[in-house]
Amino acid sequence: MENSLKNWLSLKKSDVEKLLDHFLPPDCEPPSRIHEAMRYCVFAGGKRIRAILLIESCRACGGDTDSAAIPACAIECLHTYSLVHDDLPAMDDDDLRRGKPTCHKSYDEATAILAGDALLTFAFELLSNWPGQNPSQLTAVLAKAAGTKGMIGGQMLDIAEPPTLGRSERVRLIHRMKTAALLECACRMGAICAKAAEVKHRALSKYGTNLGLAFQIADDILDVTSTPEELGKATQKDLAAGKLTYPGVFGIGEAKNKARSLASAAGEAIVDFGNEADMLRALADYVVERKY
């Protein structure tokens, strides 16, 4: 199953990248530097998990996956913007991302800021052209997941310690907002593309939240147990900077147990979907067992 899942993920990733190549402005189009930087960031690697989740959630709800193409590209552009800005000197100050120089290292800081801004803006431009029935619903869901109640709020908690939150409460909230919100959003957007019933929206939201929490705990574990060569980026930087991580607060053993428990809960959330959700269930196991 492991090899077949990896092959399936590779094929799905290739499909998503063909779509991204189609929709993104060509790097020769003026102003060429910003378009080149956008493409550099988007095609610097990555698993395309969020786009794949969106498309497969649509499929699990019985929808036409062609309707999920534009939203899948939108969420990937938005996710990439968040990575570009996270890597900036004012944030995590990272030199490598997926084994390649980060945008501000490959270009310069101003170009990286603009490339991130452009990808964020382009995500919503894409959604405005979605041919489905209600693009505003998709836009609202993605905007909420990206804003102060989602990724941006989680990043703020990550860099500024609120005096009213304890360590365990804070790390859980950071994970929920900074990571889980966007994975849950991907699943909800897939359900919207499929025009699914509300009960399926709720089930996929629960699946996405549990998957996202498991994903971030697994990332925290890999940061402790892997080498920079394996991950393609610096490791143990959060520990050195005194940032909160799940293993740092609860220990490696408890972190591994929690990640597996969350992955199991994700699978249970979609138990009523039948065979159409088999790959979503497999993804839940994959996120906690992966090595990079």
C-alpha positions as a printed NumPy array, in Angstrom:
array([[  0.   ,   0.   ,   0.   ],
       [  2.869,   2.372,   0.821],
       [  4.394,   2.179,  -2.662],
       [  1.016,   2.437,  -4.384],
       [  0.167,   5.511,  -2.286],
       [  3.496,   7.138,  -3.157],
       [  2.908,   6.441,  -6.845],
       [ -0.617,   7.826,  -6.586],
       [  0.627,  10.96 ,  -4.798],
       [  3.301,  11.433,  -7.465],
       [  0.704,  11.255, -10.241],
       [ -1.65 ,  13.632,  -8.426],
       [  1.198,  16.043,  -7.758],
       [  2.075,  16.013, -11.456],
       [ -1.553,  16.754, -12.348],
       [ -1.642,  19.717,  -9.956],
       [  1.644,  21.103, -11.272],
       [  0.385,  20.967, -14.843],
       [ -2.612,  23.039, -13.732],
       [ -0.407,  25.517, -11.883],
       [  1.844,  25.871, -14.922],
       [ -1.23 ,  26.588, -17.026],
       [ -2.708,  29.231, -14.74 ],
       [  0.362,  31.096, -13.446],
       [  1.618,  34.018, -15.556],
       [  4.593,  32.998, -17.753],
       [  7.948,  34.16 , -16.441],
       [  8.601,  36.062, -19.676],
       [  5.516,  38.254, -19.202],
       [  6.371,  41.763, -17.88 ],
       [  7.182,  42.489, -15.168],
       [  9.158,  39.311, -15.728],
       [ 11.125,  39.351, -12.446],
       [  8.044,  39.03 , -10.253],
       [  6.509,  36.34 , -12.442],
       [  9.805,  34.459, -12.447],
       [  9.97 ,  34.687,  -8.644],
       [  6.375,  33.498,  -8.267],
       [  7.117,  30.462, -10.416],
       [ 10.392,  29.808,  -8.611],
       [  8.534,  29.593,  -5.318],
       [  5.57 ,  27.565,  -6.568],
       [  7.741,  25.026,  -8.413],
       [ 10.454,  24.714,  -5.755],
       [  9.039,  21.353,  -4.638],
       [  6.364,  20.337,  -2.183],
       [  3.838,  17.529,  -1.942],
       [  0.725,  19.495,  -3.097],
       [ -1.152,  17.94 ,  -0.169],
       [ -3.649,  20.79 ,   0.118],
       [ -4.56 ,  20.75 ,  -3.564],
       [ -4.819,  16.959,  -3.553],
       [ -7.017,  17.065,  -0.448],
       [ -9.328,  19.545,  -2.134],
       [ -9.667,  17.474,  -5.298],
       [-10.099,  14.186,  -3.434],
       [-12.678,  15.701,  -1.067],
       [-14.648,  16.753,  -4.126],
       [-14.349,  13.211,  -5.501],
       [-15.385,  11.646,  -2.167],
       [-18.566,  13.743,  -2.267],
       [-19.393,  12.508,  -5.757],
       [-18.434,  15.762,  -7.481],
       [-16.813,  16.415, -10.844],
       [-13.127,  16.91 , -10.028],
       [-12.693,  19.234, -13.029],
       [-14.642,  21.789, -10.984],
       [-11.927,  21.591,  -8.309],
       [ -9.021,  22.524, -10.612],
       [ -9.082,  26.295, -10.099],
       [ -9.686,  26.138,  -6.31 ],
       [ -6.868,  23.566,  -5.991],
       [ -4.454,  25.952,  -7.718],
       [ -5.692,  28.833,  -5.599],
       [ -4.997,  27.051,  -2.317],
       [ -1.522,  26.027,  -3.503],
       [ -0.686,  29.635,  -4.434],
       [ -1.908,  30.849,  -1.061],
       [  0.044,  28.148,   0.781],
       [  3.205,  29.06 ,  -1.148],
       [  2.775,  32.742,  -0.245],
       [  2.711,  31.769,   3.43 ],
       [  5.975,  29.832,   3.079],
       [  7.693,  32.711,   1.249],
       [  6.75 ,  35.129,   4.031],
       [  7.552,  32.634,   6.815],
       [ 11.101,  32.317,   5.436],
       [ 11.771,  36.078,   5.497],
       [ 14.39 ,  37.503,   7.899],
       [ 11.657,  39.207,   9.924],
       [  9.93 ,  35.845,  10.474],
       [ 11.823,  32.52 ,  10.581],
       [ 14.888,  33.771,   8.652],
       [ 15.445,  30.555,   6.691],
       [ 17.999,  30.154,   3.912],
       [ 16.662,  26.863,   2.523],
       [ 13.219,  25.592,   1.609],
       [ 12.859,  22.073,   0.153],
       [ 16.59 ,  21.912,  -0.459],
       [ 16.718,  25.141,  -2.493],
       [ 17.566,  28.735,  -1.555],
       [ 14.518,  30.552,  -0.235],
       [ 13.039,  33.319,  -2.353],
       [ 14.745,  36.176,  -0.523],
       [ 18.086,  34.37 ,  -0.908],
       [ 17.614,  33.497,  -4.56 ],
       [ 16.307,  36.972,  -5.416],
       [ 16.183,  39.617,  -2.678],
       [ 13.982,  40.492,   0.262],
       [ 11.845,  43.049,  -1.565],
       [ 11.17 ,  40.653,  -4.432],
       [ 10.275,  37.886,  -1.96 ],
       [  7.755,  40.122,  -0.2  ],
       [  6.192,  41.092,  -3.511],
       [  6.194,  37.494,  -4.779],
       [  4.341,  36.4  ,  -1.646],
       [  1.877,  39.263,  -1.985],
       [  1.379,  38.438,  -5.656],
       [  0.679,  34.754,  -4.963],
       [ -1.831,  35.643,  -2.252],
       [ -3.585,  38.087,  -4.569],
       [ -3.473,  35.662,  -7.484],
       [ -5.171,  32.965,  -5.384],
       [ -8.259,  35.126,  -5.038],
       [ -8.071,  36.232,  -8.667],
       [ -8.259,  32.559,  -9.608],
       [-11.295,  31.984,  -7.395],
       [-13.053,  34.976,  -8.928],
       [-12.876,  33.107, -12.251],
       [-14.218,  29.822, -10.885],
       [-17.046,  28.744, -13.199],
       [-19.06 ,  27.11 , -10.413],
       [-22.275,  28.334,  -8.921],
       [-20.982,  30.318,  -5.942],
       [-17.352,  31.522,  -6.082],
       [-17.969,  33.887,  -3.147],
       [-18.473,  30.895,  -0.84 ],
       [-15.081,  29.469,  -1.782],
       [-13.503,  32.908,  -1.395],
       [-14.964,  33.38 ,   2.08 ],
       [-13.798,  29.964,   3.285],
       [-10.242,  30.472,   1.99 ],
       [-10.008,  34.038,   3.296],
       [-11.04 ,  32.963,   6.806],
       [ -8.509,  30.123,   6.864],
       [ -5.748,  32.502,   5.745],
       [ -6.587,  35.412,   8.055],
       [ -6.337,  36.265,  11.726],
       [ -8.539,  33.32 ,  12.68 ],
       [ -6.281,  31.001,  10.695],
       [ -2.733,  31.112,   9.329],
       [ -1.905,  34.742,  10.079],
       [ -3.275,  34.459,  13.606],
       [ -1.281,  31.267,  14.143],
       [  1.907,  32.908,  12.902],
       [  1.34 ,  35.831,  15.247],
       [  0.98 ,  33.452,  18.212],
       [  4.131,  31.685,  17.065],
       [  6.268,  34.823,  17.239],
       [  4.617,  36.717,  20.129],
       [  3.872,  34.908,  23.375],
       [  0.459,  35.867,  24.847],
       [  0.663,  36.096,  28.648],
       [ -2.78 ,  34.544,  29.164],
       [ -2.013,  31.173,  27.517],
       [ -0.093,  28.272,  28.994],
       [  2.482,  26.386,  26.922],
       [  0.3  ,  23.384,  26.102],
       [ -2.741,  25.516,  25.242],
       [ -0.653,  27.822,  23.1  ],
       [  1.058,  25.092,  21.061],
       [ -2.294,  23.434,  20.351],
       [ -3.797,  26.753,  19.259],
       [ -0.816,  27.539,  17.014],
       [ -1.154,  24.149,  15.328],
       [ -4.894,  24.547,  14.865],
       [ -4.629,  28.021,  13.351],
       [ -1.331,  27.933,  11.482],
       [ -1.622,  24.484,   9.89 ],
       [ -4.919,  22.704,  10.507],
       [ -7.083,  25.641,   9.376],
       [ -5.811,  25.48 ,   5.786],
       [ -6.034,  21.685,   5.512],
       [ -9.589,  21.803,   6.85 ],
       [-10.264,  24.597,   4.355],
       [ -9.035,  22.405,   1.479],
       [-11.512,  19.686,   2.419],
       [-14.397,  22.146,   2.801],
       [-13.612,  23.735,  -0.555],
       [-13.728,  20.287,  -2.146],
       [-17.16 ,  19.722,  -0.641],
       [-18.303,  23.104,  -1.976],
       [-17.061,  22.216,  -5.465],
       [-19.12 ,  19.005,  -5.262],
       [-22.209,  20.867,  -3.988],
       [-22.261,  18.345,  -1.146],
       [-24.814,  18.127,   1.646],
       [-24.028,  19.835,   4.948],
       [-23.425,  16.512,   6.713],
       [-20.543,  15.846,   4.323],
       [-19.159,  19.338,   4.903],
       [-19.057,  18.668,   8.65 ],
       [-17.452,  15.255,   8.26 ],
       [-14.754,  16.559,   5.922],
       [-14.105,  19.558,   8.169],
       [-13.504,  17.203,  11.102],
       [-11.295,  15.016,   8.93 ],
       [ -9.282,  18.036,   7.741],
       [ -8.799,  19.467,  11.222],
       [ -7.553,  16.174,  12.678],
       [ -5.352,  15.591,   9.641],
       [ -3.889,  19.094,   9.926],
       [ -3.09 ,  18.701,  13.614],
       [ -1.46 ,  15.327,  12.955],
       [  0.491,  16.837,  10.048],
       [  1.968,  19.617,  12.182],
       [  2.908,  17.317,  15.059],
       [  4.634,  15.033,  12.535],
       [  6.498,  18.084,  11.167],
       [  7.629,  18.983,  14.681],
       [  8.866,  15.418,  15.219],
       [ 10.765,  15.415,  11.911],
       [ 12.401,  18.71 ,  12.868],
       [ 13.893,  16.939,  15.895],
       [ 14.67 ,  13.521,  14.41 ],
       [ 15.77 ,  14.32 ,  10.829],
       [ 18.86 ,  15.875,   9.265],
       [ 18.85 ,  19.053,   7.165],
       [ 19.736,  16.921,   4.134],
       [ 16.667,  14.732,   4.654],
       [ 14.266,  17.651,   5.111],
       [ 15.845,  20.088,   2.67 ],
       [ 15.907,  22.841,   5.29 ],
       [ 17.532,  23.693,   8.593],
       [ 16.392,  21.527,  11.512],
       [ 15.94 ,  22.222,  15.229],
       [ 15.706,  25.964,  14.606],
       [ 12.503,  26.194,  16.64 ],
       [ 14.235,  24.545,  19.589],
       [ 17.212,  26.905,  19.293],
       [ 14.884,  29.912,  19.079],
       [ 12.853,  28.789,  22.079],
       [  9.689,  28.325,  20.004],
       [  6.979,  25.977,  21.155],
       [  6.69 ,  22.585,  19.471],
       [  4.598,  19.563,  20.401],
       [  7.64 ,  17.372,  21.195],
       [  9.167,  20.25 ,  23.155],
       [  6.102,  20.582,  25.358],
       [  4.948,  16.95 ,  25.618],
       [  7.991,  14.863,  24.63 ],
       [  8.693,  12.764,  21.516],
       [  6.801,   9.692,  22.731],
       [  3.605,  11.561,  23.533],
       [  3.897,  13.538,  20.284],
       [  4.063,  10.327,  18.232],
       [  1.09 ,   8.859,  20.099],
       [ -0.941,  12.03 ,  19.605],
       [ -0.161,  12.181,  15.879],
       [ -1.325,   8.587,  15.409],
       [ -4.469,   9.234,  17.458],
       [ -5.338,  12.273,  15.36 ],
       [ -4.737,  10.374,  12.118],
       [ -7.081,   7.647,  13.357],
       [ -9.708,  10.262,  14.252],
       [ -9.392,  11.734,  10.769],
       [-10.152,   8.369,   9.226],
       [-13.097,   7.795,  11.541],
       [-14.616,  11.137,  10.551],
       [-15.156,   9.911,   6.979],
       [-16.103,   6.321,   7.73 ],
       [-19.503,   6.801,   6.045],
       [-18.025,   7.932,   2.723],
       [-17.314,   4.428,   1.453],
       [-14.634,   3.469,  -1.057],
       [-14.559,   6.926,  -2.643],
       [-12.664,   8.181,   0.425],
       [-10.067,   5.379,   0.529],
       [ -7.229,   7.679,  -0.537],
       [ -8.224,  10.295,   2.018],
       [ -7.941,   7.624,   4.703],
       [ -4.581,   6.54 ,   3.33 ],
       [ -3.393,  10.161,   3.416],
       [ -4.192,  10.329,   7.124],
       [ -1.783,   7.465,   7.767],
       [  0.781,   8.893,   5.367],
       [  1.135,  12.256,   7.102],
       [  2.274,  10.664,  10.368],
       [  4.475,   7.962,   8.829],
       [  6.345,  10.087,   6.279],
       [ 10.087,  10.616,   6.6  ],
       [ 10.282,  14.095,   5.013]])
